[in-house]
Amino acid sequence: MRRRRAAALTALALAAAGCSSSSAPRHVAALPTGGPPSVIRVGLADLPWPIVPGPAATRDELVVQRALFASLLRTDAAGRLRPGLCTSWRETATGWRLRCRHAGAIASNLRRQTAWRVSMPEEHTVLVHRKLANLPWLLTQPVFAPPGVPGPFRLISASRRRIVAERDGVRVAFLKLAPFAALQRFRVGKLDEAPVPLGDIRATKLDPQLAPALRVRRLLAVDAITFSQQVPLALRQVYDDSADRADYQALVPEFEAPPAESLGERGQPSAAKAAVALRDARKRIPGLPKVAVRFAQPADPTLAYGTSLLVAAWRDLGLGAVVGGDDARLERLAASYPRDSALTAAAESRHLVPIAWVADARLVSPRLRGWREDELGNVDYSRVRLRGPSRSR
C-alpha cells in the first residue's frame, strides 16, 4: 500500500510539473456557451428529495435548501449577514428584536423549533427573549425557515433525479449526476455547473479547455474520524498522532486545503511537530492492547477512498485497523453558518480526530455571471445571471 501511495504521489507530482510527451502547441476548443434560454443547469452528486428544512447532510443538500426555503437571515459569499425574511435585527437588553415579513409564521416556528421565549409586540416585529450573541447567525440556517412561506425560488417540479425551480423568469434545474457523467455533459455544453471528480483537481488545472472554468473554494468543513466510546483514550491518541494526513491531503483535497490537527487552527500545521508525534506514536504502539478498531465503510465515495488511505497507513504501522464495523467512522463535519464557532459546536461531545480541511471544486460555464460559492458551499443562484448570445465574428 505504501508503494501504491508513493506511485500515486509521484504521478501527481509529474502532472503538476506539466510533463508531456509533446511540446507542440495544440488548438484548444473553447467551452460551449450555448444552452436553453433562461435555464441554469446544475449537476449535483447528491440530490435530496423529498427535502424539508433541517440540518443539511451534504453540501449539495444545503444548496437546494437555500434555493427553496426562505431563511430569516442570509449570508453573502464573503460570510456577511444579509436580510432574508427579516430586514433588520438588533440586540436588546433581554435578547433580540427582529423586523420581519411573515412575522407570525416566524414566531410560531421559532417556538416550535426551540426552547426560546418568543413574542410579537407588533405586527411585523419578533422578539426573542434570550441573550445569544450568535443568534443572527443561527437564524441563517434553513431549519428556521417557516413552513409554507415562499423561498427565493418557486418549486416547479421535483423528483429524485431532477428538481426545477424558478425566479423572475429564470429557472434552475438541479440534476442528479455522477461526477464523471456531469463532466462529460459539461464539456459539450449540456451542463452549466458540474462537480470535479475525486482526484481530478490537478488534472483539471492542466486541461487547457477546463482550467478557465475551474472554481476551487476551501470550505468551513473538516474530514474527521469519530471514535466510539469503546475505543480507549490511549488508543485514540495513537491513531491521532499517527494519522497519515500528508497522503490524505495530497490525494483527497489535492493540496487545495491543508491537513487538520485541531478545529481551532485553519492554517498549515507544522510538519516537524507531526513527525515528532508520529515517532512517539510508533514507540507506544508495541505496548498497546491488541485491539482491532473497525472503521465503517462510508457511502460517500470520497470518504470511502479517504478511509482506505488512512486504514492502510495505520495497518502499516502495526495498528489493528480494518474496514467494516462501527468502532470509528470518517465523516465530513460542516459548519451550519459561516463562523468558526459553528464548527466547534457541531463537534461537541464527540471523540473526534480531525484529518484534513475540505476543498470544494466546481466547473462553471462561461455562460454564468456572478457565480460565487461561500465557505459553506452555498451558491446564491438568485444573483447568477446568464450571458447574452455571443456576437459572431
Residue, then its C-alpha position, 0 to 999 in steps of 0.5 A: m500500500r505504501r508503494r501504491r501511495a508513493a506511485a500515486l504521489t509521484a504521478l501527481a507530482l509529474a502532472a503538476a510539473g506539466c510533463s508531456s510527451s509533446s511540446a507542440p502547441r495544440h488548438v484548444a476548443a473553447l467551452p460551449t456557451g450555448g444552452p436553453p434560454s433562461v435555464i441554469r443547469v446544475g449537476l449535483a452528486d447528491l440530490p435530496w428529495p423529498i427535502v424539508p428544512g433541517p440540518a443539511a447532510t451534504r453540501d449539495e443538500l444545503v444548496v437546494q435548501r437555500a434555493l427553496f426555503a426562505s431563511l430569516l437571515r442570509t449570508d453573502a459569499a464573503g460570510r456577511l449577514r444579509p436580510g432574508l425574511c427579516t430586514s433588520w435585527r438588533e440586540t436588546a437588553t433581554g435578547w433580540r428584536l427582529r423586523c420581519r415579513h411573515a412575522g407570525a409564521i416566524a414566531s410560531n416556528l421559532r417556538r416550535q423549533t426551540a426552547w426560546r421565549v418568543s413574542m410579537p409586540e407588533e405586527h411585523t416585529v419578533l422578539v426573542h427573549r434570550k441573550l445569544a450573541n450568535l443568534p443572527w447567525l443561527l437564524t441563517q440556517p434553513v431549519f428556521a425557515p417557516p413552513g409554507v412561506p415562499g423561498p427565493f425560488r418557486l418549486i416547479s417540479a421535483s423528483r429524485r433525479r431532477i428538481v426545477a425551480e424558478r425566479d423572475g423568469v429564470r429557472v434552475a434545474f438541479l440534476k442528479l449526476a455522477p461526477f464523471a457523467a456531469l463532466q462529460r455533459f459539461r464539456v459539450g455544453k449540456l451542463d452549466e455547473a458540474p462537480v470535479p471528480l475525486g482526484d481530478i483537481r490537478a488534472t483539471k488545472l492542466d486541461p487547457q479547455l477546463a482550467p478557465a472554468l475551474r472554481v476551487r473554494r476551501l470550505l468551513a468543513v473538516d474530514a474527521i474520524t469519530f471514535s466510539q466510546q469503546v475505543p480507549l483514550a490511549l488508543r485514540q491518541v495513537y491513531d491521532d498522532s499517527a494519522d497519515r494526513a500528508d497522503y490524505q491531503a495530497l490525494v483527497p483535497e489535492f493540496e487545495a486545503p491543508p491537513a487538520e490537527s485541531l478545529g481551532e487552527r485553519g492554517q498549515p500545521s507544522a510538519a516537524k511537530a507531526a513527525v515528532a508525534l508520529r515517532d512517539a506514536r510508533k514507540r507506544i504502539p508495541g505496548l498497546p492492547k491488541v485491539a482491532v478498531r473497525f472503521a465503517q465503510p462510508a457511502d460517500p465515495t470520497l470518504a470511502y477512498g479517504t478511509s482506505l488511505l488512512v486504514a492502510a497507513w495505520r495497518d502499516l504501522g502495526l495498528g489493528a485497523v480494518v474496514g467494516g464495523d462501527d468502532a470509528r467512522l470518517e465523516r465530513l463535519a460542516a459548519s451550519y453558518p459561516r463562523d468558526s464557532a459553528l464548527t466547534a459546536a457541531a463537534e461537541s461531545r464527540h471523540l473526534v480526530p480531525i484529518a484534513w480541511v475540505a476543498d470544494a471544486r466546481l466547473v462553471s460555464p462561461r455562460l454564468r455571471g456572478w457565480r460565487e460559492d461561500e465557505l459553506g458551499n452555498v451558491d446564491y443562484s438568485r444573483v447568477r445571471l446568464r450571458g447574452p448570445s455571443r456576437s459572431r465574428 
